[in-house]
Amino acid sequence: MSEAPAAPHTVSADPLPGKDIGLLLRPPRPRAGWRLLPARVDAMCAVELQKLRHDRTELYTRAVQPALWLLIFGQTFTRIKAIPTDGIPYIDYLAPGIIAQSAMFIAIFYGIQIIWERDAGILNKLLVTPTPRAALITGKAFAAGVKSLIQAVVVVVIAAVLGVALTWNPLKLLGVAAAVILGSAFFSCLSMTIAGIVLSRDRLMGFGQAITMPLFFGSNALYPVSVMPGWLQAVSLANPLSYQVDALRGLLLGTHAHLAADFGVLFVAAAAGIAAASSLLGRLAR
């Protein structure tokens, strides 16, 4: 008579070794804020690109004003030679300033979007996630930078069609992109900071319209600092837009520029803007 088959080995009910059971009993450690930052920035930038992919109307309509500045203002003042530009045509001198202006005009009203997100309940949902507030603001700031960069590409194409002598050096173009993104990050954070103070879309629109043109005319976008009156030179010295225009002009046209100081001011301004907007984000959500 054949033997009965051997019983299968039973699985022990004893607990696993301490090191392994710890993985089951303890949830994984959350990622630190600095590790969440790149993912949040990527997500916000992807959202902005997705919006532009579905609706390009804003991209086209915002290209009208820079084209008018270059076509009318630029070509007219090139003929009359009323503004000293160190020997370059005025339309060439003007083009970097219009690139900075168009990027600023997009970013300076970015706070309206965060107020809309608050009214729609999206902001409160974002704030209950483990994402740090600084990461949320940084993501939105650099998303505004991506949006402004696309607008800057449109202006560069228009300027090239009009015969502006721009550089096509890849490294310098990367510097142009960095200057546009840093400047837009600051102005979008300025807008979100104002949004955290006024708490209303209508008030934000009023403040945005009140500061946009003084920032533009109080910079070196249209004319050199040397022809400004003393008080306006002081305003230009404190205006981040002046440093952005100086960097763009030096990179695109090859004129004399203080690139290290320009990028240093833009970086510090963007960091200060992120800190200010992050501190007021909770007030905006209440």
BALUM-97943 format. One record per residue (C-alpha): chain; x, y, z; residue in one letter; residue number from 1. Coordinates in nm, 4 decimals, padded with zeros to 6 digits, always signed. Each point is the difference from the previous one (the first is absolute). Layout:
BEGIN
ATOM  unit        px        py        pz  code  pos
ATOM     A         X         Y         Z     a  NUM
...
This chain:
BEGIN
ATOM  unit        px        py        pz  code  pos
ATOM     A  +00.0000  +00.0000  +00.0000     m    1
ATOM     A  +00.1410  +00.3330  -00.1055     s    2
ATOM     A  +00.0845  +00.2635  +00.2545     e    3
ATOM     A  -00.2232  +00.3032  +00.0430     a    4
ATOM     A  +00.1376  +00.3156  -00.1619     p    5
ATOM     A  +00.1906  +00.2262  +00.2284     a    6
ATOM     A  -00.1950  +00.2940  +00.1391     a    7
ATOM     A  +00.1004  +00.3350  -00.1465     p    8
ATOM     A  +00.2074  +00.2263  +00.2129     h    9
ATOM     A  -00.2150  +00.2413  +00.1937     t   10
ATOM     A  +00.0736  +00.3705  -00.0136     v   11
ATOM     A  +00.1035  +00.1348  +00.3329     s   12
ATOM     A  -00.2341  +00.2483  +00.1641     a   13
ATOM     A  +00.2878  +00.1468  +00.1950     d   14
ATOM     A  +00.0631  +00.3698  -00.0625     p   15
ATOM     A  +00.2542  +00.0978  -00.2577     l   16
ATOM     A  +00.3342  +00.1301  +00.1134     p   17
ATOM     A  -00.0169  +00.3439  +00.1496     g   18
ATOM     A  +00.1599  +00.1761  -00.2939     k   19
ATOM     A  -00.2498  -00.1399  -00.2523     d   20
ATOM     A  -00.3136  +00.0350  +00.2101     i   21
ATOM     A  +00.0849  +00.3652  +00.0492     g   22
ATOM     A  -00.0604  +00.0610  -00.3675     l   23
ATOM     A  -00.3556  -00.1351  +00.0400     l   24
ATOM     A  -00.0879  +00.1787  +00.3206     l   25
ATOM     A  +00.1491  +00.3399  -00.0779     r   26
ATOM     A  -00.1070  +00.2100  -00.2997     p   27
ATOM     A  +00.2783  +00.1154  -00.2281     p   28
ATOM     A  +00.1619  +00.3242  +00.1023     r   29
ATOM     A  -00.1397  +00.2954  -00.1936     p   30
ATOM     A  +00.2317  +00.1703  -00.2401     r   31
ATOM     A  +00.1588  +00.3191  +00.1211     a   32
ATOM     A  -00.1258  +00.3322  -00.1337     g   33
ATOM     A  +00.3045  +00.0540  -00.2181     w   34
ATOM     A  -00.0665  -00.3371  -00.1672     r   35
ATOM     A  -00.3589  +00.0986  -00.0768     l   36
ATOM     A  +00.1061  +00.3290  -00.1554     l   37
ATOM     A  +00.1163  -00.1289  -00.3426     p   38
ATOM     A  -00.3107  -00.2183  -00.0358     a   39
ATOM     A  -00.2293  +00.2911  +00.0878     r   40
ATOM     A  +00.1768  +00.2327  -00.2430     v   41
ATOM     A  -00.0241  -00.2605  -00.2764     d   42
ATOM     A  -00.3694  -00.0554  +00.0701     a   43
ATOM     A  -00.0863  +00.3703  -00.0092     m   44
ATOM     A  +00.1988  +00.0539  -00.3193     c   45
ATOM     A  -00.1747  -00.2969  -00.1610     a   46
ATOM     A  -00.3376  +00.1489  +00.0928     v   47
ATOM     A  +00.0862  +00.3312  -00.1675     e   48
ATOM     A  +00.1215  -00.1737  -00.3149     l   49
ATOM     A  -00.3173  -00.2082  -00.0058     q   50
ATOM     A  -00.2106  +00.3158  +00.0200     k   51
ATOM     A  +00.1865  +00.1561  -00.2912     l   52
ATOM     A  -00.0336  -00.3187  -00.2006     r   53
ATOM     A  -00.3781  +00.0034  +00.0355     h   54
ATOM     A  -00.0485  +00.3755  -00.0448     d   55
ATOM     A  +00.2574  +00.2068  -00.1874     r   56
ATOM     A  -00.2197  +00.3098  -00.0177     t   57
ATOM     A  +00.1842  +00.1788  +00.2814     e   58
ATOM     A  +00.3333  -00.0679  -00.1700     l   59
ATOM     A  -00.1171  +00.1643  -00.3205     y   60
ATOM     A  -00.1751  +00.2977  +00.1580     t   61
ATOM     A  +00.2944  +00.0802  +00.2272     r   62
ATOM     A  +00.2297  +00.0108  -00.3040     a   63
ATOM     A  -00.1883  +00.3016  -00.1396     v   64
ATOM     A  +00.1289  +00.2578  +00.2489     q   65
ATOM     A  +00.3729  -00.0876  -00.0317     p   66
ATOM     A  -00.0361  +00.0014  -00.3783     a   67
ATOM     A  -00.1518  +00.3494  +00.0133     l   68
ATOM     A  +00.2796  +00.1261  +00.2262     w   69
ATOM     A  +00.2640  -00.1278  -00.2416     l   70
ATOM     A  -00.1807  +00.0961  -00.3188     l   71
ATOM     A  -00.1125  +00.3499  +00.0971     i   72
ATOM     A  +00.2065  +00.1246  +00.2933     f   73
ATOM     A  +00.3190  -00.1817  -00.0981     g   74
ATOM     A  +00.0072  +00.0890  -00.3671     q   75
ATOM     A  -00.1116  +00.3611  +00.0596     t   76
ATOM     A  +00.2680  +00.0755  +00.2596     f   77
ATOM     A  +00.2580  -00.1759  -00.2125     t   78
ATOM     A  -00.0641  +00.2626  -00.2686     r   79
ATOM     A  +00.0033  +00.3087  +00.2211     i   80
ATOM     A  +00.3028  -00.1131  +00.2066     k   81
ATOM     A  -00.1272  +00.1816  +00.3075     a   82
ATOM     A  +00.1331  -00.2470  +00.2587     i   83
ATOM     A  +00.3738  -00.0805  +00.0344     p   84
ATOM     A  +00.0582  -00.3721  -00.0445     t   85
ATOM     A  +00.3817  -00.0234  -00.0380     d   86
ATOM     A  -00.0104  -00.0382  -00.3763     g   87
ATOM     A  -00.2513  -00.2841  -00.0353     i   88
ATOM     A  -00.3393  +00.0485  -00.1691     p   89
ATOM     A  -00.2684  +00.0943  +00.2479     y   90
ATOM     A  -00.2229  -00.2926  -00.0981     i   91
ATOM     A  +00.2875  -00.2339  +00.0937     d   92
ATOM     A  +00.0426  +00.1854  +00.3287     y   93
ATOM     A  -00.3746  -00.0214  +00.0658     l   94
ATOM     A  -00.0511  -00.3713  -00.0746     a   95
ATOM     A  +00.1443  -00.1389  +00.3304     p   96
ATOM     A  -00.2077  +00.2526  +00.1934     g   97
ATOM     A  -00.3175  -00.1145  -00.1761     i   98
ATOM     A  +00.0871  -00.3639  +00.0726     i   99
ATOM     A  +00.0285  +00.0869  +00.3707     a  100
ATOM     A  -00.3186  +00.2089  -00.0145     q  101
ATOM     A  -00.2091  -00.2747  -00.1591     s  102
ATOM     A  +00.1263  -00.2532  +00.2547     a  103
ATOM     A  -00.0770  +00.2375  +00.2874     m  104
ATOM     A  -00.3520  +00.0712  -00.1269     f  105
ATOM     A  -00.0759  -00.3731  +00.0111     i  106
ATOM     A  +00.1494  -00.0568  +00.3456     a  107
ATOM     A  -00.1281  +00.3113  +00.1775     i  108
ATOM     A  -00.3616  -00.1211  -00.0157     f  109
ATOM     A  +00.0802  -00.3587  +00.0991     y  110
ATOM     A  -00.1512  +00.0583  +00.3433     g  111
ATOM     A  -00.3452  +00.0029  -00.1600     i  112
ATOM     A  +00.0397  -00.3702  -00.0702     q  113
ATOM     A  +00.0781  -00.0839  +00.3619     i  114
ATOM     A  -00.3058  +00.1984  +00.1141     i  115
ATOM     A  -00.2098  -00.1971  -00.2490     w  116
ATOM     A  +00.1455  -00.3230  +00.1410     e  117
ATOM     A  -00.0979  +00.1154  +00.3491     r  118
ATOM     A  -00.3567  +00.0752  -00.1103     d  119
ATOM     A  -00.0240  -00.3390  -00.1739     a  120
ATOM     A  +00.1262  -00.1842  +00.3102     g  121
ATOM     A  +00.3162  -00.1206  -00.1730     i  122
ATOM     A  +00.2382  +00.1984  +00.2207     l  123
ATOM     A  -00.1320  -00.1537  +00.3231     n  124
ATOM     A  +00.0471  -00.3477  -00.1468     k  125
ATOM     A  +00.3575  +00.0833  -00.0896     l  126
ATOM     A  +00.0737  +00.1359  +00.3462     l  127
ATOM     A  -00.1081  -00.3202  +00.1796     v  128
ATOM     A  +00.2531  -00.2042  -00.1962     t  129
ATOM     A  +00.3475  -00.0524  +00.1501     p  130
ATOM     A  +00.1464  +00.2326  -00.2642     t  131
ATOM     A  +00.1685  +00.3013  +00.1656     p  132
ATOM     A  -00.1514  +00.3370  -00.0790     r  133
ATOM     A  +00.3301  +00.1208  -00.1374     a  134
ATOM     A  -00.0061  -00.2894  -00.2486     a  135
ATOM     A  -00.3507  +00.0958  -00.1123     l  136
ATOM     A  +00.0983  +00.3633  -00.0528     i  137
ATOM     A  +00.3255  -00.0956  -00.1728     t  138
ATOM     A  -00.1882  -00.2322  -00.2333     g  139
ATOM     A  -00.2462  +00.2737  -00.0922     k  140
ATOM     A  +00.2788  +00.2560  -00.0396     a  141
ATOM     A  +00.1968  -00.2141  -00.2411     f  142
ATOM     A  -00.3188  -00.0989  -00.1822     a  143
ATOM     A  -00.0503  +00.3723  -00.0608     a  144
ATOM     A  +00.3600  +00.0069  -00.1205     g  145
ATOM     A  -00.0688  -00.2759  -00.2537     v  146
ATOM     A  -00.3057  +00.1869  -00.1245     k  147
ATOM     A  +00.2009  +00.3209  -00.0305     s  148
ATOM     A  +00.2810  -00.1853  -00.1758     l  149
ATOM     A  -00.2394  -00.1151  -00.2711     i  150
ATOM     A  -00.1123  +00.3613  -00.0420     q  151
ATOM     A  +00.3649  +00.1096  -00.0181     a  152
ATOM     A  +00.0624  -00.2486  -00.2827     v  153
ATOM     A  -00.2873  +00.1585  -00.1931     v  154
ATOM     A  +00.1488  +00.3492  +00.0498     v  155
ATOM     A  +00.3463  -00.1213  -00.1067     v  156
ATOM     A  -00.1506  -00.1405  -00.3214     v  157
ATOM     A  -00.1790  +00.3303  -00.0690     i  158
ATOM     A  +00.3217  +00.1933  +00.0659     a  159
ATOM     A  +00.1960  -00.2283  -00.2332     a  160
ATOM     A  -00.2595  +00.0502  -00.2746     v  161
ATOM     A  +00.0366  +00.3775  +00.0411     l  162
ATOM     A  +00.3744  -00.0294  -00.0499     g  163
ATOM     A  +00.1233  +00.0376  +00.3572     v  164
ATOM     A  +00.3590  -00.1275  +00.0240     a  165
ATOM     A  -00.0366  -00.2590  +00.2767     l  166
ATOM     A  +00.2496  -00.2667  +00.0971     t  167
ATOM     A  -00.0795  -00.3664  -00.0590     w  168
ATOM     A  +00.2750  -00.1341  +00.2249     n  169
ATOM     A  -00.1584  -00.2949  +00.1880     p  170
ATOM     A  +00.1744  +00.0802  +00.3290     l  171
ATOM     A  -00.1092  +00.3626  -00.0134     k  172
ATOM     A  -00.3548  -00.1058  -00.0835     l  173
ATOM     A  +00.0037  -00.2222  +00.3090     l  174
ATOM     A  +00.1033  +00.3063  +00.1986     g  175
ATOM     A  -00.2906  +00.1918  -00.1567     v  176
ATOM     A  -00.2394  -00.2764  +00.1073     a  177
ATOM     A  +00.1390  +00.0093  +00.3550     a  178
ATOM     A  -00.0382  +00.3788  +00.0195     a  179
ATOM     A  -00.3601  -00.0170  -00.1257     v  180
ATOM     A  -00.0936  -00.2771  +00.2452     i  181
ATOM     A  +00.1638  +00.1674  +00.3021     l  182
ATOM     A  -00.1575  +00.3370  -00.0777     g  183
ATOM     A  -00.3423  -00.1560  -00.0548     s  184
ATOM     A  +00.0350  -00.1994  +00.3217     a  185
ATOM     A  +00.0544  +00.3225  +00.1931     f  186
ATOM     A  -00.2902  +00.1875  -00.1595     f  187
ATOM     A  -00.2384  -00.2941  +00.0413     s  188
ATOM     A  +00.0978  -00.0254  +00.3677     c  189
ATOM     A  -00.0544  +00.3743  +00.0329     l  190
ATOM     A  -00.3480  -00.0530  -00.1424     s  191
ATOM     A  -00.0707  -00.2916  +00.2360     m  192
ATOM     A  +00.1287  +00.2061  +00.2935     t  193
ATOM     A  -00.2399  +00.2815  -00.0886     i  194
ATOM     A  -00.2759  -00.2614  -00.0375     a  195
ATOM     A  +00.0727  -00.1177  +00.3544     g  196
ATOM     A  -00.0465  +00.3586  +00.1227     i  197
ATOM     A  -00.3015  +00.1209  -00.1988     v  198
ATOM     A  -00.1787  -00.3415  -00.0215     l  199
ATOM     A  -00.2151  +00.1124  -00.2931     s  200
ATOM     A  +00.0313  -00.0325  -00.3772     r  201
ATOM     A  -00.1334  +00.3497  -00.0643     d  202
ATOM     A  +00.2435  +00.1597  +00.2444     r  203
ATOM     A  +00.2865  -00.2027  -00.1430     l  204
ATOM     A  -00.0855  +00.1156  -00.3510     m  205
ATOM     A  +00.0072  +00.3592  +00.1232     g  206
ATOM     A  +00.3366  -00.0406  +00.1726     f  207
ATOM     A  +00.1446  -00.1842  -00.3001     g  208
ATOM     A  -00.1015  +00.2733  -00.2400     q  209
ATOM     A  +00.1307  +00.2647  +00.2405     a  210
ATOM     A  +00.3525  -00.1451  +00.0263     i  211
ATOM     A  +00.0522  -00.1508  -00.3473     t  212
ATOM     A  +00.0681  +00.3185  -00.1958     m  213
ATOM     A  +00.2141  +00.1645  +00.2736     p  214
ATOM     A  +00.2143  -00.3144  +00.0084     l  215
ATOM     A  +00.0321  +00.0098  -00.3782     f  216
ATOM     A  +00.0705  +00.3714  -00.0414     f  217
ATOM     A  +00.2183  +00.0019  +00.3115     g  218
ATOM     A  +00.2436  -00.2439  -00.1606     s  219
ATOM     A  +00.2537  +00.0097  -00.2817     n  220
ATOM     A  -00.2340  -00.1805  -00.2401     a  221
ATOM     A  -00.0670  +00.3081  -00.2165     l  222
ATOM     A  +00.2988  +00.2266  +00.0661     y  223
ATOM     A  +00.3405  -00.0119  +00.1694     p  224
ATOM     A  +00.0277  +00.0760  +00.3694     v  225
ATOM     A  +00.2388  +00.2850  -00.0816     s  226
ATOM     A  -00.2761  +00.2138  -00.1570     v  227
ATOM     A  -00.2350  -00.0379  +00.2975     m  228
ATOM     A  -00.0421  +00.2690  +00.2664     p  229
ATOM     A  +00.1674  -00.0783  +00.3307     g  230
ATOM     A  -00.3123  -00.1162  +00.1825     w  231
ATOM     A  -00.0902  -00.2375  -00.2860     l  232
ATOM     A  +00.3532  -00.1392  +00.0004     q  233
ATOM     A  -00.0501  -00.0889  +00.3670     a  234
ATOM     A  -00.3283  -00.1750  -00.0889     v  235
ATOM     A  +00.1711  -00.1887  -00.2822     s  236
ATOM     A  +00.2781  -00.1103  +00.2338     l  237
ATOM     A  -00.2572  -00.1651  +00.2297     a  238
ATOM     A  -00.2072  -00.1436  -00.2850     n  239
ATOM     A  +00.0700  -00.3707  -00.0802     p  240
ATOM     A  -00.1300  +00.0568  -00.3520     l  241
ATOM     A  +00.3047  +00.2195  -00.0720     s  242
ATOM     A  +00.2362  -00.2858  +00.0863     y  243
ATOM     A  -00.2003  -00.2427  -00.2112     q  244
ATOM     A  +00.0109  +00.2361  -00.3001     v  245
ATOM     A  +00.3732  +00.0605  +00.0464     d  246
ATOM     A  +00.0651  -00.3754  -00.0006     a  247
ATOM     A  -00.2199  -00.0567  -00.3062     l  248
ATOM     A  +00.1626  +00.2874  -00.1874     r  249
ATOM     A  +00.3500  -00.1251  +00.0762     g  250
ATOM     A  -00.0808  -00.3583  -00.0984     l  251
ATOM     A  -00.2068  +00.0699  -00.3127     l  252
ATOM     A  +00.1835  +00.3021  -00.1393     l  253
ATOM     A  +00.3483  -00.0390  +00.1458     g  254
ATOM     A  -00.0058  +00.3432  +00.1649     t  255
ATOM     A  +00.1841  +00.0711  +00.3238     h  256
ATOM     A  -00.1889  -00.1538  +00.2917     a  257
ATOM     A  +00.0624  -00.0937  +00.3615     h  258
ATOM     A  -00.1219  -00.3586  -00.0338     l  259
ATOM     A  +00.1215  -00.1255  +00.3386     a  260
ATOM     A  -00.1696  +00.2869  +00.1840     a  261
ATOM     A  -00.3117  -00.0278  -00.2183     d  262
ATOM     A  -00.0527  -00.3697  +00.0658     f  263
ATOM     A  +00.0891  +00.0428  +00.3668     g  264
ATOM     A  -00.2677  +00.2665  +00.0471     v  265
ATOM     A  -00.2577  -00.2052  -00.1927     l  266
ATOM     A  +00.0741  -00.3115  +00.2073     f  267
ATOM     A  -00.0211  +00.1864  +00.3311     v  268
ATOM     A  -00.3191  +00.1786  -00.1106     a  269
ATOM     A  -00.1615  -00.3313  -00.1023     a  270
ATOM     A  +00.0990  -00.1649  +00.3301     a  271
ATOM     A  -00.1351  +00.2947  +00.2015     a  272
ATOM     A  -00.3213  -00.0071  -00.2033     g  273
ATOM     A  -00.0471  -00.3717  +00.0660     i  274
ATOM     A  +00.0540  +00.0536  +00.3745     a  275
ATOM     A  -00.2474  +00.2910  +00.0135     a  276
ATOM     A  -00.2697  -00.1778  -00.2010     a  277
ATOM     A  +00.0418  -00.3217  +00.2025     s  278
ATOM     A  -00.0481  +00.1876  +00.3280     s  279
ATOM     A  -00.3311  +00.1450  -00.1228     l  280
ATOM     A  -00.1369  -00.3148  -00.1636     l  281
ATOM     A  -00.1783  -00.1132  +00.3166     g  282
ATOM     A  -00.1706  +00.3405  +00.0333     r  283
ATOM     A  -00.1236  -00.0266  -00.3570     l  284
ATOM     A  -00.1526  -00.3424  +00.0663     a  285
ATOM     A  -00.1939  +00.1063  +00.3087     r  286
